[in-house]
Amino acid sequence: MARVRLSVAERRDELLRAAVEQIEARGVAAVRISDVAAALGVSNALVLYHFSSKEQLVAAAFAHAAEADLAQLRRLLGRRSTAVRRLRAAVRWYAPTGQAKGWRLWIESWAVSLRDPELRRVAASLDQEWKAALTRVIEEGVAAGEFRCADPVAAAWRLTAFLDGLAVQTTAYAGSLSRTTMLRWADTALVRELDLPAQDMAAPDGDAGTEAGAEAGAGAEAGAGAEAGAGVQVAPGGQA
């Protein structure tokens, strides 16, 4: 049966999705151009036509996957609700127990970035996007009088640093903490950064985990047609 001829954009997307799958299965250090080619039944030369080196392919694959999670983060933070509710939904989704799928890939990228300037540049740029998105909503909440935060930029850094560290621990040592404990800690971190009474974190529907999950599911459903390529996710979750 003849192979369907793809456009350049479609071929790149296919190669990037295959690269993400191979990186998740083998790790950044072990994956080879030939692994990606074999997964798709194409030649090494075809992969190298689109990506001149393994380093370029890995960096592009990471960015491709991370952008899917960034799109979901933007949906959560851009909905019509209070800043507190938006931030809580985003933090719970971003946490290791949430719906973001790319923690293992992020952790791989951090390690390899120490020796790979191209991947370091891409990872740093994406990381800054996460922090900037949280900072903007914290600033909106302060301006609206919802809470007090003297330094929204620093608060966003501390929140992401806490969740990043928690993800490393729980990805490396699976089962070391319960989902309930991690979500409670995520809420506590948000309460601390926004100077909120603890009771403000009580979900109105009585289920603290429902809000982020429901939002993530709604976002995925709404974006299924417009963002068909967003099925492979990264972001800052060891649940890939």
PyMOL commands that set and color helices and strands:
alter all, ss='L'
color gray80, all
select helices_A, chain A and resi 8-26+33-40+44-50+54-78+83-94+103-113+117-143+152-172+179-194+198-201+210-222+228-231
alter helices_A, ss='H'
color red, helices_A
deselect
rebuild
show_as cartoon
